[in-house]
Amino acid sequence: MVTTTERAALSLSQACVYLNASRPTLYRLMNLGLIPSFHIGRRRLVLKEHLDRYIQERLAVAGVAGG
């Protein structure tokens, strides 16, 4: 079984868990263009790479050294 950390694209539920954020917060971030998303069929997905980039940007704004 592939775990969330191994997937390139995450469902919105998985992305919420990964970010430790609520679904409305994730939708707000996507609507603001801070986290891109795309559709495959009826499913809306987010690339894990984009979530990682968003986290790194937030850490930089906060002045926290990232890895």
C-alpha positions as CSV (number, residue, x, y, z in Angstrom):
1,M,0.0,0.0,0.0
2,V,1.3,3.5,-0.9
3,T,1.2,5.9,2.0
4,T,0.4,9.6,1.8
5,T,4.0,10.6,2.1
6,E,4.9,8.5,-1.0
7,R,2.2,9.9,-3.3
8,A,2.9,12.6,-5.8
9,A,-0.7,13.8,-5.8
10,L,-2.9,14.0,-2.8
11,S,-6.7,14.2,-2.5
12,L,-8.0,17.2,-0.6
13,S,-8.6,15.1,2.5
14,Q,-5.0,13.8,2.4
15,A,-3.7,17.3,1.8
16,C,-5.6,18.6,4.9
17,V,-4.0,15.9,7.0
18,Y,-0.6,16.6,5.5
19,L,-0.9,20.3,6.3
20,N,-2.7,19.8,9.5
21,A,-5.3,22.3,8.2
22,S,-9.1,22.3,7.8
23,R,-10.8,21.8,4.5
24,P,-12.1,25.4,4.4
25,T,-8.5,26.6,4.9
26,L,-7.2,24.5,2.1
27,Y,-9.9,25.8,-0.2
28,R,-9.1,29.4,0.8
29,L,-5.4,28.7,0.0
30,M,-6.3,27.2,-3.4
31,N,-8.7,30.1,-4.2
32,L,-6.0,32.6,-3.4
33,G,-3.6,30.8,-5.8
34,L,-1.2,29.9,-3.0
35,I,-1.6,26.1,-3.6
36,P,-2.4,25.0,-7.1
37,S,-4.8,22.1,-7.7
38,F,-6.1,20.1,-10.6
39,H,-8.8,17.7,-11.5
40,I,-8.7,14.1,-12.7
41,G,-12.2,13.2,-13.5
42,R,-14.3,14.5,-10.6
43,R,-11.4,14.4,-8.1
44,R,-9.5,17.5,-7.2
45,L,-5.9,16.8,-6.4
46,V,-2.9,18.7,-5.1
47,L,0.7,17.9,-5.8
48,K,2.7,17.1,-2.6
49,E,5.5,19.1,-4.1
50,H,3.3,22.2,-4.1
51,L,2.3,21.6,-0.4
52,D,6.0,21.3,0.5
53,R,6.8,24.5,-1.3
54,Y,3.9,26.3,0.5
55,I,5.3,25.0,3.8
56,Q,8.8,26.2,3.0
57,E,7.5,29.6,2.0
58,R,5.6,29.9,5.2
59,L,8.7,28.9,7.2
60,A,10.8,31.5,5.4
61,V,8.2,34.2,6.1
62,A,8.2,33.2,9.8
63,G,12.0,33.3,9.8
64,V,12.3,29.6,10.7
65,A,15.3,27.8,9.2
66,G,14.0,25.0,6.9
67,G,15.7,21.8,5.8
